[in-house]
Amino acid sequence: MTANYKPLRADDAEMIARRSTVLRTVLLLVILSFVLFCLLGYYYQPAGGNREYARNQYLLEGASHEALLRRLKTILNCNTPSNGFQLETHGDHYLLRNFYAPERIVHCYETITYTTHGDYTFLENVVPLLERWLAPVSIALYAPGVDLDRSVALIQYLLECHEQRALVRDFVSFHLYFEFEHLPTRPVSYYRELLSVPLVDCTNATNAWNSLLRNDNSSIPTFRAANNLTYPVNVGRNIARSAAGTHFVLASDIELYPNPNFIPMFLRMIAHPFYQYTLHSPSVYVLPVFEVAEDVPVPVDKAHLLEDLQSGDAIKFHEKICSNCHTVPGYVEWLAVVKDDYTMDIHVTARREGAYASWEPIYVGTKHEPEYDERLSWEGKADKMTQGFIMCILGYDFHVLDNGFLVHRPGIKTIAQANRPPQQAKQRAFMRKTIAREISTMYGDREGCKI
């Protein structure tokens, strides 16, 4: 049986070919448009009025705190660690991790932990810091020998007797560490039991607080000072950071106070679709740092900070010691950004290279950033430089925040107070001759990066 087949005419075949070409072109345009849309959503950082409008719309549409937490839980995808007590070894130190753990439990995605360090003489900063932060604080206390007894006595005061003790109980975790050769005077179990039993009378704890933190020549020298021990600053930094229970951490020094409302502003910013790109590459979020005069209150917002800078009551941090170490990129333009609402944006993004190769930024990051080198001491200075060198080699983006800052407790340090020539020269030589070579071997080299 023969099929009834009618051949196409030339004009019909041409029409079909044209239609096929048009359909393929339309399909290709649709695919390209979709890909372009995705790329813009991933990389695009809007500027000016468009970003302002979009951010405000986002805040209006997502004003619910519960909705914000749900979004943070999804985009951070983190796990909340245990905060139980652990007796560990850390290098050549014993570590009492979570010697005291906060009563309030927070999930890893819902806030930021301020991680810091010191010895017992710095504990008077805990409450002023907490009153501005209102979130978890992880403190590593260096407590060799009898300094552990004194540290525990002052922790007892903060937890049981201070008028802001509820705030301390809710948010502060204390981690104590000391060298193998500088053990405490009693078993660790004794000190743990001290904190487990509520104080009936605060008299002794209050007396200990007042005598140990006295700001005059009659104060009792620390075990560290009496035995001429160097302060292992980076051991404390690493311990406090590793013990944090949240995804984001602000690794800082205990005398640096953040502006109030920093955390909600930052979390809303990081949850914003426009800033998702920062979570997909090595990134940290920088806070400019300042100092104020002895008799000047710590500014509560950027407007007050700018007033103090204008009057000369405030200066950039270490401006009289190492100005380029703490001047953020785009600083002059940063001063011009003043907001009436509680919002935050990335002001500028930079690398730690070129003019900023000696920069020592303090930033919000995670527990996964490179560790601080524990062979470096506080006395030798420049103790964060090696970490910054590694971050430069790894290609980190440093995102400077436009509405966040830190202010040192009142009192501007002079170059004479900060100068420690013998220790500085020795540590600098060790960093350049030994650590720099080690880092290059482990991480490679990158043009523009240096210690």
C-alpha positions as CSV (number, residue, x, y, z in Angstrom):
1,M,0.0,0.0,0.0
2,T,1.5,3.4,-1.0
3,A,1.4,6.3,1.5
4,N,-0.3,9.5,0.4
5,Y,2.7,11.9,0.6
6,K,2.6,15.5,-0.5
7,P,6.0,17.1,-0.7
8,L,6.5,20.5,1.0
9,R,6.7,23.5,-1.2
10,A,9.8,25.7,-1.0
11,D,8.0,28.6,0.6
12,D,6.4,26.3,3.3
13,A,9.8,24.8,4.2
14,E,11.3,28.3,4.5
15,M,8.4,29.4,6.8
16,I,8.9,26.3,9.0
17,A,12.7,27.0,9.2
18,R,12.0,30.7,10.1
19,R,9.6,29.6,12.9
20,S,12.1,27.1,14.2
21,T,14.8,29.8,14.2
22,V,12.5,32.2,16.1
23,L,11.6,29.6,18.7
24,R,15.2,28.7,19.3
25,T,16.1,32.4,19.6
26,V,13.2,33.1,22.1
27,L,14.2,30.0,24.1
28,L,17.8,31.1,24.2
29,L,16.8,34.6,25.3
30,V,14.7,33.2,28.1
31,I,17.5,31.0,29.3
32,L,20.0,33.9,29.1
33,S,17.6,36.2,31.0
34,F,17.2,33.6,33.7
35,V,20.9,33.1,34.1
36,L,21.5,36.9,34.2
37,F,18.8,37.3,36.8
38,C,20.5,34.6,39.0
39,L,23.9,36.2,38.6
40,L,22.6,39.6,39.5
41,G,20.9,38.3,42.5
42,Y,24.1,36.6,43.6
43,Y,26.7,39.3,42.9
44,Y,24.9,42.6,42.5
45,Q,25.5,45.2,45.2
46,P,23.0,48.0,44.6
47,A,24.1,51.5,45.3
48,G,22.3,54.7,46.1
49,G,18.6,55.1,46.2
50,N,17.7,51.7,44.8
51,R,19.5,49.9,47.6
52,E,17.9,52.3,50.2
53,Y,14.4,51.6,48.8
54,A,14.9,47.9,48.6
55,R,16.4,47.7,52.1
56,N,13.5,49.6,53.6
57,Q,11.0,47.4,51.8
58,Y,12.8,44.4,53.1
59,L,12.7,45.7,56.7
60,L,9.0,46.4,56.3
61,E,8.1,43.1,54.8
62,G,10.3,41.1,57.2
63,A,9.9,43.1,60.4
64,S,9.0,40.0,62.4
65,H,11.9,38.9,64.6
66,E,10.7,35.3,64.2
67,A,10.8,35.6,60.4
68,L,14.4,37.0,60.7
69,L,15.5,34.0,62.8
70,R,13.9,31.6,60.4
71,R,15.9,33.1,57.6
72,L,19.1,33.2,59.6
73,K,18.7,29.5,60.5
74,T,18.3,28.7,56.8
75,I,21.2,30.7,55.4
76,L,23.7,30.0,58.2
77,N,22.9,26.3,58.5
78,C,25.0,26.0,61.7
79,N,25.0,23.7,64.7
80,T,24.8,24.8,68.4
81,P,27.6,23.2,70.4
82,S,27.4,22.0,74.0
83,N,28.5,24.4,76.7
84,G,29.3,21.8,79.3
85,F,32.4,22.0,81.5
86,Q,35.5,20.4,80.1
87,L,39.0,20.0,81.6
88,E,41.4,20.0,78.7
89,T,45.0,20.6,77.7
90,H,45.7,23.4,75.2
91,G,49.3,23.5,74.0
92,D,51.3,23.8,77.2
93,H,48.3,25.0,79.2
94,Y,45.6,23.4,81.2
95,L,42.2,24.8,80.2
96,L,39.0,24.9,82.3
97,R,36.6,25.3,79.4
98,N,33.2,26.6,80.4
99,F,34.3,26.9,84.0
100,Y,31.0,28.9,84.2
101,A,28.5,28.7,81.3
102,P,25.5,31.1,80.9
103,E,22.1,30.1,82.1
104,R,20.4,31.4,78.9
105,I,20.7,29.1,76.0
106,V,20.9,30.7,72.5
107,H,20.9,29.0,69.1
108,C,24.0,29.4,66.9
109,Y,22.1,31.5,64.3
110,E,20.3,34.0,66.5
111,T,23.0,36.3,67.8
112,I,26.7,37.1,67.9
113,T,29.2,36.1,70.6
114,Y,31.7,38.7,71.7
115,T,34.9,36.7,72.4
116,T,37.7,38.2,74.4
117,H,40.5,37.6,76.9
118,G,42.3,39.1,79.9
119,D,43.3,38.3,83.5
120,Y,41.3,39.1,86.6
121,T,42.4,42.8,86.6
122,F,40.2,43.3,83.5
123,L,37.0,42.0,84.9
124,E,35.7,45.4,85.7
125,N,35.0,45.8,82.0
126,V,32.5,42.9,81.9
127,V,29.4,44.8,83.0
128,P,30.0,48.0,80.9
129,L,30.6,45.7,77.9
130,L,27.5,43.6,78.6
131,E,25.2,46.6,79.0
132,R,26.0,47.6,75.4
133,W,26.2,44.1,73.9
134,L,23.2,42.3,75.6
135,A,24.3,39.0,74.1
136,P,26.8,36.2,74.8
137,V,30.3,37.0,75.9
138,S,33.0,34.4,76.0
139,I,36.0,35.3,78.2
140,A,39.3,33.5,78.5
141,L,41.1,34.4,81.7
142,Y,44.8,33.8,82.1
143,A,45.0,32.5,85.7
144,P,48.4,31.0,86.7
145,G,49.1,30.1,90.3
146,V,47.2,32.1,92.9
147,D,45.6,34.2,90.2
148,L,43.1,31.4,89.7
149,D,41.9,31.8,93.3
150,R,41.5,35.6,92.8
151,S,39.8,35.1,89.4
152,V,37.2,32.7,90.9
153,A,36.6,35.2,93.8
154,L,35.9,38.0,91.3
155,I,33.7,35.8,89.1
156,Q,31.7,34.9,92.3
157,Y,31.2,38.6,92.9
158,L,30.0,39.2,89.3
159,L,27.6,36.2,89.5
160,E,26.2,36.7,93.0
161,C,26.7,40.2,94.2
162,H,27.0,42.7,91.4
163,E,23.8,44.7,90.7
164,Q,23.9,43.5,87.1
165,R,24.5,39.8,88.2
166,A,21.4,38.6,86.2
167,L,22.9,40.0,83.0
168,V,26.2,38.2,83.8
169,R,24.5,34.9,84.6
170,D,22.5,35.1,81.4
171,F,25.3,35.8,78.9
172,V,28.9,35.4,80.1
173,S,31.0,32.2,79.8
174,F,34.3,32.1,81.7
175,H,37.2,29.9,80.6
176,L,40.3,29.7,82.8
177,Y,43.8,28.6,81.6
178,F,47.3,28.4,83.1
179,E,50.6,26.7,82.3
180,F,51.4,23.2,83.4
181,E,54.1,24.6,85.8
182,H,51.8,27.2,87.4
183,L,49.1,25.1,89.0
184,P,46.5,26.6,91.3
185,T,46.8,26.2,95.1
186,R,43.8,23.7,95.4
187,P,42.2,21.0,93.2
188,V,40.1,22.2,90.3
189,S,37.0,20.4,91.9
190,Y,37.3,22.9,94.9
191,Y,36.9,25.9,92.6
192,R,34.0,24.3,90.7
193,E,32.2,23.6,94.0
194,L,32.6,27.3,95.0
195,L,30.5,28.3,92.1
196,S,27.9,25.6,92.6
197,V,26.9,26.9,96.1
198,P,25.1,30.3,96.2
199,L,26.7,32.9,98.5
200,V,24.8,33.7,101.7
201,D,26.9,36.8,102.4
202,C,28.5,39.0,99.8
203,T,30.9,40.7,102.2
204,N,34.0,38.7,101.4
205,A,33.3,38.7,97.6
206,T,32.8,42.5,97.6
207,N,35.9,43.0,99.7
208,A,37.9,40.9,97.2
209,W,36.5,42.9,94.3
210,N,37.4,46.2,95.9
211,S,40.9,45.2,97.0
212,L,42.0,43.3,93.9
213,L,40.8,46.0,91.5
214,R,42.0,49.0,93.4
215,N,43.4,51.6,91.0
216,D,46.3,52.9,93.2
217,N,49.8,51.8,94.3
218,S,48.5,49.6,97.1
219,S,46.9,47.1,94.7
220,I,48.1,43.5,95.0
221,P,50.4,42.5,92.2
222,T,49.2,39.6,90.0
223,F,51.0,36.2,90.1
224,R,51.9,37.0,86.5
225,A,53.5,40.3,87.4
226,A,55.2,39.0,90.5
227,N,56.8,36.2,88.5
228,N,57.6,38.3,85.4
229,L,55.5,36.1,83.1
230,T,54.6,37.3,79.6
231,Y,50.9,37.4,78.8
232,P,49.9,34.7,76.2
233,V,47.4,36.9,74.5
234,N,46.7,34.7,71.5
235,V,46.1,31.6,73.6
236,G,43.3,33.5,75.2
237,R,41.9,34.8,71.9
238,N,41.8,31.3,70.4
239,I,40.2,29.7,73.5
240,A,37.5,32.3,73.8
241,R,36.7,32.1,70.1
242,S,36.6,28.3,70.0
243,A,34.2,28.2,73.0
244,A,31.6,30.5,71.4
245,G,28.2,28.9,70.8
246,T,27.2,31.1,67.8
247,H,28.1,31.1,64.1
248,F,29.2,34.7,64.2
249,V,31.8,36.0,66.6
250,L,33.3,39.4,67.3
251,A,36.9,38.6,68.5
252,S,37.9,41.7,70.3
253,D,39.7,43.1,73.4
254,I,37.7,43.4,76.6
255,E,38.2,47.2,76.9
256,L,36.7,47.8,73.5
257,Y,32.9,48.6,73.8
258,P,30.6,48.2,70.8
259,N,27.8,50.6,69.9
260,P,24.4,49.5,71.3
261,N,22.0,47.8,68.9
262,F,24.9,46.6,66.8
263,I,23.7,43.0,66.7
264,P,20.1,43.5,65.4
265,M,21.4,45.9,62.8
266,F,24.1,43.4,61.7
267,L,21.8,40.4,61.6
268,R,19.2,42.2,59.5
269,M,21.9,43.3,57.1
270,I,23.3,39.8,56.7
271,A,19.9,38.3,56.2
272,H,19.2,40.8,53.4
273,P,19.2,39.2,49.9
274,F,21.6,41.9,48.7
275,Y,24.3,40.7,51.1
276,Q,24.1,37.0,50.5
277,Y,27.2,37.1,48.3
278,T,29.4,37.8,51.4
279,L,28.5,34.4,52.8
280,H,29.9,32.6,49.8
281,S,33.5,33.8,49.9
282,P,36.1,34.4,52.6
283,S,34.7,37.5,54.3
284,V,34.7,39.4,57.6
285,Y,32.9,42.5,58.7
286,V,35.0,45.3,60.1
287,L,34.2,47.8,62.9
288,P,36.3,51.0,63.0
289,V,37.8,51.6,66.4
290,F,38.2,54.8,68.4
291,E,39.4,56.2,71.7
292,V,37.9,58.9,73.9
293,A,39.4,61.1,76.6
294,E,39.4,60.1,80.3
295,D,36.4,62.1,81.3
296,V,34.3,61.6,78.2
297,P,31.4,59.1,78.2
298,V,31.6,56.3,75.6
299,P,29.4,57.4,72.7
300,V,26.1,55.5,72.4
301,D,25.7,56.0,68.6
302,K,27.5,57.2,65.6
303,A,26.1,60.8,65.8
304,H,27.6,61.2,69.3
305,L,30.9,59.6,68.1
306,L,31.1,62.1,65.3
307,E,30.5,65.0,67.7
308,D,33.3,63.8,69.9
309,L,35.6,63.5,66.9
310,Q,34.7,67.0,65.9
311,S,35.4,68.4,69.4
312,G,38.7,66.5,69.7
313,D,37.3,64.4,72.6
314,A,37.7,61.3,70.4
315,I,40.4,60.1,68.1
316,K,41.0,57.0,65.9
317,F,42.3,54.0,67.9
318,H,46.1,54.2,68.4
319,E,46.3,57.4,66.4
320,K,49.2,58.5,68.5
321,I,50.9,55.0,68.3
322,C,50.2,53.4,64.9
323,S,47.6,55.3,63.0
324,N,47.7,53.2,59.8
325,C,47.2,50.0,61.9
326,H,43.5,51.0,62.6
327,T,42.5,53.4,59.9
328,V,39.8,51.7,57.8
329,P,39.6,52.1,54.0
330,G,37.2,54.8,53.0
331,Y,37.5,56.4,56.5
332,V,36.8,60.0,55.3
333,E,33.7,58.9,53.5
334,W,32.7,56.7,56.5
335,L,32.6,59.8,58.6
336,A,30.0,61.3,56.3
337,V,27.5,58.4,56.6
338,V,25.0,59.2,59.4
339,K,21.7,57.3,59.7
340,D,18.6,58.2,61.5
341,D,17.3,54.6,61.5
342,Y,18.8,51.5,63.0
343,T,20.1,50.0,59.7
344,M,23.5,48.9,58.6
345,D,25.2,48.5,55.2
346,I,28.6,47.6,53.9
347,H,30.4,50.9,53.4
348,V,33.4,49.6,51.4
349,T,35.1,46.3,50.7
350,A,38.9,46.1,50.8
351,R,41.8,43.7,51.0
352,R,44.6,43.8,53.6
353,E,47.3,44.8,51.0
354,G,49.0,47.8,49.6
355,A,48.4,50.8,51.8
356,Y,46.6,48.6,54.3
357,A,49.2,45.8,54.5
358,S,49.8,46.7,58.2
359,W,46.1,47.0,59.0
360,E,44.9,45.3,62.2
361,P,41.1,45.2,61.7
362,I,38.7,44.0,64.4
363,Y,35.8,42.3,62.8
364,V,32.8,40.0,63.0
365,G,33.8,36.7,61.6
366,T,33.3,33.0,62.4
367,K,35.2,30.4,64.4
368,H,36.6,29.2,61.1
369,E,38.9,32.1,60.4
370,P,42.7,31.4,60.8
371,E,43.8,31.1,64.4
372,Y,46.1,33.6,66.1
373,D,49.7,32.5,66.6
374,E,50.1,31.4,70.2
375,R,53.8,31.9,70.3
376,L,53.3,35.6,70.2
377,S,52.9,37.6,73.5
378,W,51.1,40.8,74.3
379,E,54.4,42.4,75.4
380,G,55.9,41.9,71.9
381,K,53.0,43.8,70.2
382,A,51.8,43.3,66.6
383,D,50.3,40.0,67.9
384,K,47.5,39.9,65.3
385,M,49.7,40.7,62.3
386,T,50.4,37.1,61.4
387,Q,46.7,36.2,61.3
388,G,46.1,39.2,59.0
389,F,49.0,38.0,56.8
390,I,47.3,34.6,56.3
391,M,44.0,36.2,55.6
392,C,45.6,38.4,52.9
393,I,47.1,35.4,51.2
394,L,43.8,33.5,51.4
395,G,42.1,36.5,49.6
396,Y,39.7,37.6,52.4
397,D,37.3,40.4,51.7
398,F,37.2,43.0,54.6
399,H,33.7,44.6,54.5
400,V,33.7,47.8,56.5
401,L,30.4,48.4,58.2
402,D,28.9,51.9,58.0
403,N,27.0,51.9,61.3
404,G,29.1,49.9,63.6
405,F,32.1,50.9,65.7
406,L,34.1,50.1,68.9
407,V,35.3,52.6,71.5
408,H,38.1,51.9,74.0
409,R,37.2,52.5,77.6
410,P,37.9,56.2,78.4
411,G,41.5,57.2,78.5
412,I,43.8,57.8,75.5
413,K,47.0,55.8,75.5
414,T,50.3,57.6,74.7
415,I,53.2,56.1,72.8
416,A,55.3,56.1,75.9
417,Q,52.7,53.8,77.7
418,A,52.6,51.4,74.7
419,N,56.3,51.3,74.0
420,R,58.1,48.1,75.0
421,P,61.3,48.2,72.9
422,P,63.2,44.9,73.9
423,Q,60.1,42.7,73.6
424,Q,59.0,44.4,70.4
425,A,62.3,44.0,68.6
426,K,62.6,40.3,69.6
427,Q,59.0,39.5,68.5
428,R,59.2,41.4,65.2
429,A,62.4,39.5,64.3
430,F,60.8,36.2,65.1
431,M,57.7,37.0,63.0
432,R,59.8,38.1,60.0
433,K,62.5,35.4,60.1
434,T,60.5,32.4,61.3
435,I,56.7,32.8,61.1
436,A,56.6,34.5,57.7
437,R,58.6,31.6,56.2
438,E,56.3,29.1,57.8
439,I,53.2,30.8,56.5
440,S,54.6,31.0,53.0
441,T,55.3,27.3,53.1
442,M,51.8,26.4,54.4
443,Y,49.7,29.0,52.5
444,G,51.8,30.2,49.6
445,D,52.5,33.8,48.7
446,R,50.3,36.6,47.3
447,E,51.6,39.9,45.9
448,G,50.9,42.8,48.2
449,C,50.7,40.7,51.4
450,K,53.1,41.2,54.2
451,I,53.5,41.0,58.0
